[in-house]
Amino acid sequence: MAILNETVDGEESAGRSGWSRGAALLLRDKRAVVGLIILGLFSGMAIFAPLIAPYDPNAQDFSMMEGLSWTHLLGTDDLGRDLLSRLIFGTQISLFVGVSTVAIALVIGVFLGVVAGYFGGVLDNIIMRYIDVQWAFPNFIIAVYLVAVFGNGLMNVIIAISLAFIDDFARVARSMVLTIKEEQYIDAAKTVGASSWRIMWLHVLPNAAAPLIVVGTVSISYAILAEAGLSFLGLGVNPSTPTWGLILSEGRSFISRAWWIGVFPGLFIMLTVLSINFLGDALRDLLDTRETANIAAR
Amino acid sequence: MTAYLARRVLGAIVVMFVVATLVFFMLRILPGDPIAAMLFDVEDPDAVEFLRTKYGLDQPIYVQYVKWFGHLLTGDLGQSIYGSRQDVTRTILEAFPRTMSLAGLSFLIAMIIAVPAGLISAVRKNSTLDHVVTVVAFLGLSMPDFWFAIILIIAFAANLQWLPAIGYVPIAEGLWPWFSHLILPSIAIGTPFAAIIARMIRSSMLEVLQMDYIRVARSKGLLNTRLILVHAFPNALIPVVTVMGIAIALLMAGTVIVENVFAIKGLGRVLIQGILNRDFPVVQGAILVVSAIFVFANLLVDVLYTVIDPRIRFD
């Protein structure tokens, strides 16, 4: 945040907010540009899937396991379905799950972290003991445990992945709050009689945004990997929905005869995750949040 | 030091207790009915009643909990309710060495890749080699391990036919059969893990190489290799070890999924098959053992940390 709020000549330059200057700085980073371009392509693919997909993703014909050709650019699967169309529709689920789970995890995690850090005492103890237990396990394993309890399906997968990621956000939010609440402007706000809630959400949270943005961005890539992993294991969304993990899982028995079914879904996953990782890395350097590196490593 | 260790061990026991309790209660508020699963969803009230009594499901939940916990403490994890009705403890004891072999070999492969890669890219910072390592590390981090596993199968098992595609052979049946079955899954798990470790070693080495004592050593005319390996590297490892707990957890998560690609009946496959079969005693047992491995790995890392960093030991 320090960088975003800093101005070159010490004054607010007219017409340009901190955010737009931040965006301009970000675009100077090659990683960010590459990341944003790839991510833009995939987002476009997700939004316009019905328009750009050459076939219905579930339409079958008699051209089973046909290799790459002009009629089927990425070949067909064992049921004669067009692989490219299925992968294009799969983008919708992957990006939707990636973004929505991180949004939910962010809201819950930040709420827990801010409350724990701001009030301290017993509340802090209770919340953090729970977060510590969850912290001992990788997010993916927690998601597997939760799907074991809830059962599969899109909603349950979203809930499971969201809950699995809250500890990351809670920890970052709490540690930021602990530093920020000692600042003078917080004392000032208290003196003029601002309520705890007002201080937490209007004064503390905006100043904790930088590391949360970085963790949030990188978490999207891990959430996408988690969804793909769950689908691959048969614990994901409904089998009739084409998702990248599921396409890969269904195709794995045929890879010796049709390599494309095994190769392309993973390539789509890798490119998406890679673009988000590039973006996250660029953001981390820009916002200078060294602390978050360890969390992102999960 | 002793107080610190005692506190950490106690903490680990508390975590395991919480996990065990959560597992017990969460699996019992499930929507899926294990009895229905046992009867293959055929409706037969008499059979349901018989099985409920047999497995003690007709008793109040706290009675079930106390009984279950008592059994757990004696190492009895109950019986599978799907197929063979095998003891869960036996299933897990069979699975354990497979998972450990796989995790161990993956770790070894990861280190063989990560240590040189991290050192070279730190020492030759901003060289072409450093950039190549960085790009490869990014690819490794972004690649789903189960997909990499499939690619390895396509290349080395299906096409070249150098190595078996699936299964596991115990080490007692010969070193090569054991190794040949584990090498592909280990590479699949170890590569993304190596990417993380290599990046950590790089950034940690870069920091250490800035230190005064390194400059002193350099000005004394110390050989570069000696400087890097003897003076800088051990100190650069300290921050790497602190995050090793997280990294090992990630490695274990990789084994859970990759075991399923290679049909290795380790803990991960036992867990996932259990979930798919709604075989709750198995799921319960697998979750407990997998969790225990994580908790133990974290504990081990904390202990290791005090061993390699004297500043903590004498605190």
Interface residues (C-beta under 8 A of the other chain):
Chain A: D132 V133 A136 F137 P138 F140 I141 V144 Y145 V147 A148 V149 F150 G151 S221 L225 A228 G229 F232 L233 G234 L235 G245 L248 R252 I255 S256 W259 G262 V263 P265 G266 I269 M270 L271 V273 L274 N277 F278 A293 N294 A297 R298
Chain B: V15 V18 V19 V23 M26 L27 I29 L30 P31 G32 F138 L139 L141 S142 M143 P144 F146 W147 F148 I150 I151 I153 I154 A158 I196 M200 S203 V243 I246 A247 A249 L250 M252 A253 V256 I257 N260 V261 L271 I272 G274 I275 L276 V283 I287 V290 S291 F294 V295 N298
